[in-house]
Amino acid sequence: MSSLQVTELFSLTYIAYDKAGMITEISTCAAKLFNLCTSDILNDLPHLQLLNEDYEPVRTDSIFIHPDEKHTTEVGISVDNSTVIWMKLDFYPHENKVYVRFSPIEELIAIRRLNKQLAIQDPHTGLLYRDAFVSKIKEIGSYGTMCCVRICNYQRISEVWNIGVANLVFMEVLSRFQIEFEDATFSKYSTDCFSAFVPIEHTFNIERLYNELNAPFNFNGNSFYSNVALGYYREKEHDDHEISLNKAEMATFDVLSEKLRLVEFQDALAKQIEWQNKIETALRASLHSDALHRDFHIAFQPIHDTSTECLIGAECLMRWSMDGKPVSPATFIPIVESSGEINKLTLFTLSQIRRLLSELEAEAIDSGFYLFSINISVIEILDINFEKKLLATLAQYKLTPNKIKLELTESALIDNFNFVNEVLMSLQRHGFIISLDDFGTGFSSLSYLCKLNFDEIKIDRSFVTNVVKDNRLQSVFNSIVSLAKNLEKPIVAEGVEDMEQMIYAKAKGVEYIQGYHYSKPLPLTDFVNYVVADKSSYLHFDS
């Protein structure tokens, strides 16, 4: 390729320079734009300033080197301290010269700068995002109090009014904090939450701040209560700011779980969260099909008929161990529910019922009249494929629906009531028995009960434990029994631990008893032994 052809290729704005950095050729456009001419030395041009995207000076000799192959770079060029012009430079070495074509990229740089700004700062509130927030605090070079502020009723305000009003509430709470602490640094955490760092030099009363944030305010004649939660951590001198921010956020999570509204981070909370994370990690491993039968097992708690005292079945209670130590179902079941894998445990329960029946048959015991209760999560009920999965598993294990009792908590039925009720009705048509578990601890709406499709009421143990000695509990207990009788529903009393409680429940007309008076929950093999020793099955068989 000749020099003429190269010149044509780099038409309009271009220069050519030799190994010494002297300009040998230059287009008219480049000469006017950069105030250059041939014979100028590129490394000795004081009127020409080169900048990177952060507006930091760049050495001329680091840009206009003598490359061995073509390449591209970007740079800002200021002539005589005038406005910076952003250019893309295409370098093309040819016959001991380097040709450079200049192409304007103003729009590209502007878009890139905007995107960078959007990655640093929320465009709606002007608040920094997390990484930029932490970086700025490090630049301050001080320690202080890290706060995390959450508007707990943000979603509710958005639903009742609209998202615009909810955002106004957010900005009002933010402005109250900013007015109090002009030297504080703020960060956007989520749509309903922001973080703030107050340097140690600024002493303040956290309770007064909390009260100020929660004070009511007015928009267009309407009063709003922001219902602010505040978690905070007081830093020590050499604390890592990012860890401090994590601690303030943890305190805010504790605010939400304990329904407190002002919480200071404590080390015990970190241990609790670490324990929670450990449980979640172990649960995910245990729910894997290979580990399911190893880490989970079912405990069967016997249920007896009060009129004959015969064993009529058992409730199947899920048990899980982590590192060989049992973990309470109240701890791990909600985690499994939130993971969306609760159905695995239900199907596992059915497999264990099948195993139990096989062992009873091996003992020549007719188990056909036993009922087995399993707890069903509302998460499962809301799965449109739940009924299909349940029936398929029953068929797989050769179980019949009329021997399975599905227990659902009363409070779980309130949301999506119509849909849940239709599912319960369909399950009943297949032969399942529906039991309303923990009755009295949930919503207890008579209008719901009249519409709900269920077959049995199970009185929560909290109404049983002290019923013999507590007159008020007796009133509640008797009212539940009376209600069940009027609805023509049988009753199971759980948590019956002694003879007095059993006699009281039987006298009031409770049909079935479950509790330590008869037996604690038993592992599968122990339950088989319990059945053999109980002889109830033989009474049923002979009859």
Number of C-alpha atoms within 10 A of each C-alpha: 7 9 12 9 10 15 18 10 12 20 16 16 18 23 26 24 25 19 13 12 20 18 21 17 19 23 20 15 14 17 16 12 12 14 13 20 18 15 13 14 16 19 17 12 13 9 13 18 19 19 19 13 13 8 11 10 14 15 12 16 12 9 17 17 17 19 16 12 10 13 12 11 10 19 21 24 21 17 17 12 10 11 10 16 16 24 19 17 20 18 26 20 19 18 9 11 21 27 25 23 23 19 15 15 15 15 10 12 16 12 11 13 14 12 12 11 13 14 15 18 20 15 11 8 13 13 21 24 20 20 13 15 23 21 12 14 20 14 8 10 8 16 22 22 23 26 27 27 26 28 23 17 17 21 15 12 20 15 12 10 11 12 15 11 17 24 18 12 24 21 14 15 22 20 13 15 19 15 10 12 16 9 13 18 20 26 24 20 19 10 13 18 21 23 27 25 25 22 20 15 10 11 10 13 7 15 11 10 15 18 12 15 24 18 15 12 15 10 10 5 7 7 10 16 15 22 16 23 26 29 27 28 23 19 20 12 10 8 13 13 21 17 12 24 24 17 26 28 26 23 27 27 20 21 20 17 9 10 10 13 19 19 20 19 21 15 9 9 16 15 11 11 15 12 12 15 12 12 17 16 11 15 22 14 14 19 19 11 11 10 13 17 15 12 19 19 20 22 22 26 24 24 26 21 17 20 11 10 14 17 25 20 23 22 22 25 18 20 17 20 16 14 8 8 8 12 15 12 13 8 11 17 19 13 18 18 16 10 12 13 15 20 20 14 21 19 16 19 22 22 17 18 21 17 14 18 18 14 15 19 13 10 13 12 19 15 20 13 14 17 19 22 23 21 19 19 20 19 15 17 20 14 13 11 10 15 17 11 14 17 15 13 17 18 12 12 14 10 17 14 20 16 18 22 23 24 22 22 20 22 17 19 21 17 11 11 14 13 13 19 19 13 18 21 16 14 19 18 12 14 15 20 22 21 26 25 24 21 22 21 15 14 14 13 11 10 8 15 14 10 11 18 20 21 18 20 25 28 23 18 19 16 24 23 17 15 21 15 10 12 11 12 17 17 13 15 22 18 12 19 24 14 14 17 14 9 14 11 17 17 23 25 27 22 21 23 19 13 11 13 21 23 14 16 25 17 11 12 16 24 19 23 28 27 20 15 15 19 16 15 20 19 16 20 13 13 20 19 13 16 19 16 10 13 14 19 22 15 11 15 13 7 6
